[in-house]
Amino acid sequence: MKKIVFFGICLIVLFGCINQNGKENIHSISEEDFKEHIELIEERKVTKEMLNVRNFFVQDSFLIIANSRKDSIFMAFDLLTFKCLHAWGLRGHGPAEHGLFTHTIKLSRDNFQIADFSRYRIDTYALPSFNLVSSDNIVNERNDRALRHIPQKLLSDGQYYYYDNFVKHELFLSKWQNGEAPEELYTFDRYKELYKSASSYWGSLGLSKEHNRLVYAYKFLRQFDLFDLEGNHIKTIKINPYPILYERGKNLDRENSTMCYMAVRTSINSFYMYYVGYTKKEMEEKGEKVTYIEEFDWDGNPINRYKISRYISDFDLIEDEEQISFIAIDEKNDNPLM
């Protein structure tokens, strides 16, 4: 049996979904259906760097971070020593500088990418050298800037990019290959009928090339949807106890509704979702907060539920043959890595 170590979280998942043609394929589970409930051991990792983490990923022995700062926007750390191995990137308007809309993209053991939708550029870097391999213009056949897609999160299967695009109060799951127009995979029609703004049903996206799956976990709904890579809806999974939904007109009252799934990460055999379980007001109150990372297989079956005694803003997993560990971001601490 694998030894489990932690740096972060707990999660809850729901079976429940309706496809865009109205056909229901909704499943419900409870927290008791997880095979194991595991309390994670915390260890804070101290670095000498000033970190303001916007997004990040783990690849083998490296931690790649995109920061919200003016210089050293991108940093690469050794996962064993947490020593900064490489830092690069300036914020600005120059040809080699970066804007606000940057995404770190995990590709393979040999390469990763930085996509900058402010400068319409994708840079590819080699691992473990961090040398710049290529710099390509982002082209999607949409010349009008007002029509250009700005992904919330950008993932790749090595050929296509997949992302959720939130624009003009509407949400889409899209697939895109550089040089071609984006293809809308899923338009959330059922949720559009319920809520005026897509902010009521936005969430986090995960991908598995091996299983031909996309997972979308909702921020204010305790549920997730499974799709294939062509955008065909497979099932919705709801998790009980399901929180009370508070509405304000034709939208959710996000101030008083429970925050559910805030992040998704994936592995070959599983996906992991970070479940909060508190309202915004409850999060601001003093006292210990217990949150979870929930693990499911790619058919949506619950596996394990991992407990952490704090709130985190994001996480990723570190897998080897002997144990599963998580690395998390505690943004309220000057040393945010756990």
Buried (B, 14 or more C-beta within 10 A) or exposed (E): EEEBBBBBBBBBBBBBBBBBEEEEBBBBBBBEBBEEEBEBEBEEBEBEBEBEBBBBBBBEBBBBBBBEBEEBBBBBBEBEEBEBBBBBBEBEEEEEBBBEBBBBBBBEEEBBBBBBBBBBBBBBBEBBEBEEEEEBEBBBEEEEEEEBBEBBBBBBBEEBBBBBBBEEEEBBBBBBEEEEEBBBBBBBEBBBEBBEBBBBBBBBBBBBBEBBBBBBBBBBBBBBBBBEBEBBBBBBBBBBEBBEBBEEEEBBBBEBBBBBBBBBBBBEEBBBBBBBBBBEEBEEEEEEBBBBBBBBEBEBBBBBBBBBEBBBBBBBBBBEEEEBBBBBBBEEEEBBBB
